[in-house]
Amino acid sequence: MIPTYILIIALAVWNLLTFAMYGIDKQKAKNRQWRTSETTLIAAAFLMAAIGALLGMYIFRHKTKHIKFKILVPLGLIFNAAISIAYFWFVS
């Protein structure tokens, strides 16, 4: 079994990377460059990085007007919380 502190560090790093992904995509949008797909941004939120995605959305003001993001990223946060609770309840 993986030690809890390693999981927490890994999740923190993954959330920071997702946060950066939203910031980079915002910059690319401003510069009319090739962008990260919406599917990738939402998938990152569901893959245990919803906190980073939410912070990225609101700090960078990126994708905040898209209904898809307003619904799915918070839903990803609920999903992440459920997975985390289940993991710590049943595994550790």
Backbone as CSV, one residue per row, in Angstrom:
resi,resn,N_x,N_y,N_z,CA_x,CA_y,CA_z,C_x,C_y,C_z
1,MET,0.840,-1.189,0.000,0.000,0.000,0.000,0.878,1.243,0.000
2,ILE,0.450,2.243,-0.737,1.198,3.505,-0.840,0.948,4.335,0.420
3,PRO,2.001,4.884,1.011,1.809,5.730,2.199,0.940,6.951,1.886
4,THR,0.133,7.345,2.846,-0.811,8.448,2.669,-0.121,9.738,2.265
5,TYR,1.015,10.048,2.869,1.682,11.318,2.556,2.147,11.362,1.100
6,ILE,2.503,10.225,0.529,2.906,10.197,-0.887,1.691,10.457,-1.775
7,LEU,0.555,9.882,-1.434,-0.669,10.147,-2.197,-1.046,11.620,-2.136
8,ILE,-0.940,12.214,-0.971,-1.288,13.627,-0.815,-0.345,14.503,-1.632
9,ILE,0.941,14.213,-1.592,1.915,14.976,-2.388,1.636,14.805,-3.877
10,ALA,1.363,13.576,-4.307,1.075,13.314,-5.725,-0.178,14.070,-6.178
11,LEU,-1.209,14.060,-5.359,-2.436,14.782,-5.707,-2.204,16.287,-5.728
12,ALA,-1.402,16.793,-4.816,-1.092,18.227,-4.810,-0.344,18.622,-6.078
13,VAL,0.629,17.830,-6.470,1.386,18.110,-7.697,0.467,18.035,-8.911
14,TRP,-0.379,17.012,-8.980,-1.300,16.857,-10.100,-2.272,18.042,-10.179
15,ASN,-2.749,18.520,-9.025,-3.635,19.678,-9.014,-2.905,20.946,-9.452
16,LEU,-1.646,21.085,-9.065,-0.855,22.237,-9.532,-0.643,22.181,-11.039
17,LEU,-0.389,20.991,-11.565,-0.226,20.845,-13.017,-1.532,21.167,-13.757
18,THR,-2.641,20.742,-13.208,-3.930,21.038,-13.836,-4.226,22.526,-13.766
19,PHE,-3.930,23.143,-12.644,-4.073,24.596,-12.504,-3.250,25.303,-13.581
20,ALA,-2.017,24.874,-13.757,-1.139,25.453,-14.780,-1.689,25.196,-16.181
21,MET,-2.286,24.029,-16.387,-2.861,23.699,-17.693,-3.946,24.713,-18.068
22,TYR,-4.765,25.106,-17.108,-5.808,26.102,-17.368,-5.184,27.467,-17.661
23,GLY,-4.138,27.815,-16.937,-3.464,29.088,-17.179,-2.791,29.132,-18.543
24,ILE,-2.140,28.051,-18.904,-1.467,27.981,-20.205,-2.495,28.034,-21.325
25,ASP,-3.608,27.322,-21.148,-4.646,27.339,-22.179,-5.247,28.738,-22.329
26,LYS,-5.384,29.454,-21.235,-5.895,30.831,-21.297,-4.937,31.715,-22.094
27,GLN,-3.640,31.578,-21.836,-2.650,32.360,-22.580,-2.687,32.011,-24.068
28,LYS,-2.808,30.732,-24.363,-2.883,30.305,-25.762,-4.137,30.857,-26.428
29,ALA,-5.229,30.944,-25.681,-6.465,31.503,-26.230,-6.265,32.983,-26.578
30,LYS,-5.595,33.699,-25.702,-5.337,35.127,-25.953,-4.448,35.324,-27.181
31,ASN,-3.493,34.419,-27.370,-2.537,34.533,-28.471,-2.975,33.787,-29.729
32,ARG,-4.191,33.250,-29.704,-4.748,32.509,-30.847,-3.823,31.383,-31.304
33,GLN,-3.355,30.614,-30.336,-2.489,29.469,-30.612,-3.277,28.177,-30.447
34,TRP,-2.598,27.046,-30.780,-3.194,25.735,-30.597,-3.532,25.558,-29.128
35,ARG,-4.718,24.999,-28.841,-5.236,24.937,-27.492,-5.379,23.510,-26.985
36,THR,-5.494,23.384,-25.690,-5.810,22.118,-25.049,-7.299,21.865,-25.237
37,SER,-7.678,20.636,-25.550,-9.091,20.348,-25.799,-9.905,20.471,-24.508
38,GLU,-11.180,20.807,-24.685,-12.072,20.904,-23.535,-12.199,19.552,-22.839
39,THR,-12.186,18.496,-23.619,-12.274,17.142,-23.049,-11.101,16.880,-22.108
40,THR,-9.906,17.295,-22.509,-8.720,17.100,-21.672,-8.827,17.907,-20.385
41,LEU,-9.296,19.137,-20.476,-9.420,19.983,-19.289,-10.439,19.405,-18.307
42,ILE,-11.561,18.940,-18.826,-12.586,18.355,-17.947,-12.122,17.005,-17.403
43,ALA,-11.479,16.209,-18.241,-10.991,14.899,-17.789,-10.002,15.058,-16.637
44,ALA,-9.142,16.079,-16.708,-8.184,16.323,-15.622,-8.919,16.562,-14.310
45,ALA,-10.040,17.285,-14.381,-10.827,17.545,-13.169,-11.363,16.239,-12.589
46,PHE,-11.839,15.346,-13.446,-12.387,14.082,-12.964,-11.300,13.109,-12.527
47,LEU,-10.076,13.319,-12.975,-8.967,12.438,-12.593,-8.214,13.012,-11.387
48,MET,-8.984,13.380,-10.387,-8.481,13.809,-9.072,-7.796,15.169,-9.074
49,ALA,-8.175,16.074,-9.981,-7.592,17.418,-9.986,-8.664,18.493,-10.104
50,ALA,-9.822,18.253,-9.521,-10.913,19.216,-9.619,-10.603,20.513,-8.880
51,ILE,-9.870,20.434,-7.800,-9.517,21.661,-7.066,-8.626,22.544,-7.937
52,GLY,-7.634,21.959,-8.566,-6.770,22.715,-9.472,-7.541,23.274,-10.647
53,ALA,-8.495,22.497,-11.175,-9.313,22.948,-12.302,-10.206,24.113,-11.893
54,LEU,-10.860,24.002,-10.750,-11.725,25.092,-10.280,-10.925,26.366,-10.026
55,LEU,-9.792,26.212,-9.350,-8.950,27.393,-9.103,-8.459,27.994,-10.411
56,GLY,-8.062,27.148,-11.353,-7.618,27.633,-12.651,-8.718,28.358,-13.403
57,MET,-9.938,27.815,-13.332,-11.058,28.463,-14.004,-11.286,29.865,-13.469
58,TYR,-11.308,30.003,-12.157,-11.695,31.279,-11.579,-10.534,32.252,-11.413
59,ILE,-9.343,31.785,-11.172,-8.203,32.705,-11.068,-7.820,33.244,-12.437
60,PHE,-7.823,32.374,-13.452,-7.467,32.813,-14.802,-8.681,33.290,-15.591
61,ARG,-9.875,33.188,-14.992,-11.130,33.530,-15.671,-11.215,32.810,-17.014
62,HIS,-11.025,31.521,-16.949,-10.981,30.702,-18.152,-12.090,29.655,-18.129
63,LYS,-12.919,29.665,-19.145,-14.022,28.719,-19.319,-15.136,28.923,-18.302
64,THR,-15.183,30.074,-17.646,-16.198,30.315,-16.618,-17.572,30.599,-17.209
65,LYS,-17.653,30.932,-18.484,-18.946,31.198,-19.113,-19.511,29.961,-19.810
66,HIS,-18.736,28.904,-19.886,-19.185,27.678,-20.537,-19.983,26.834,-19.548
67,ILE,-21.240,26.584,-19.892,-22.114,25.789,-19.022,-21.510,24.423,-18.732
68,LYS,-20.897,23.829,-19.752,-20.286,22.506,-19.600,-19.275,22.522,-18.447
69,PHE,-18.465,23.556,-18.368,-17.450,23.650,-17.317,-18.076,24.020,-15.978
70,LYS,-19.089,24.878,-15.997,-19.744,25.285,-14.756,-20.431,24.107,-14.066
71,ILE,-20.818,23.114,-14.851,-21.490,21.942,-14.281,-20.499,20.813,-14.020
72,LEU,-19.675,20.485,-15.005,-18.839,19.288,-14.905,-17.661,19.423,-13.946
73,VAL,-17.039,20.589,-13.867,-15.882,20.711,-12.963,-16.324,20.602,-11.499
74,PRO,-17.392,21.297,-11.058,-17.853,21.048,-9.681,-18.321,19.606,-9.462
75,LEU,-18.928,19.010,-10.488,-19.304,17.606,-10.386,-18.060,16.736,-10.221
76,GLY,-16.992,17.111,-10.903,-15.712,16.420,-10.739,-15.196,16.535,-9.309
77,LEU,-15.409,17.693,-8.695,-14.993,17.885,-7.299,-15.761,16.934,-6.378
78,ILE,-17.049,16.800,-6.607,-17.855,15.871,-5.809,-17.366,14.440,-6.034
79,PHE,-17.090,14.094,-7.277,-16.570,12.766,-7.613,-15.230,12.533,-6.916
80,ASN,-14.334,13.527,-6.968,-13.019,13.412,-6.315,-13.174,13.218,-4.814
81,ALA,-14.091,13.963,-4.206,-14.320,13.830,-2.765,-14.838,12.430,-2.430
82,ALA,-15.760,11.925,-3.239,-16.314,10.585,-2.991,-15.232,9.514,-3.107
83,ILE,-14.382,9.636,-4.120,-13.290,8.673,-4.295,-12.318,8.750,-3.116
84,SER,-11.982,9.970,-2.702,-11.046,10.155,-1.581,-11.613,9.576,-0.287
85,ILE,-12.865,9.875,-0.023,-13.505,9.358,1.189,-13.549,7.835,1.158
86,ALA,-13.943,7.279,0.020,-14.001,5.813,-0.105,-12.623,5.204,0.087
87,TYR,-11.605,5.828,-0.497,-10.247,5.288,-0.364,-9.809,5.278,1.095
88,PHE,-9.967,6.409,1.770,-9.491,6.480,3.152,-10.379,5.676,4.101
89,TRP,-11.616,5.486,3.760,-12.531,4.716,4.611,-12.244,3.210,4.492
90,PHE,-12.059,2.748,3.241,-11.949,1.314,3.024,-10.514,0.799,2.891
91,VAL,-9.605,1.625,2.436,-8.254,1.137,2.165,-7.288,1.440,3.286
92,SER,-7.294,2.670,3.768,-6.286,2.981,4.784,-6.759,2.797,6.195
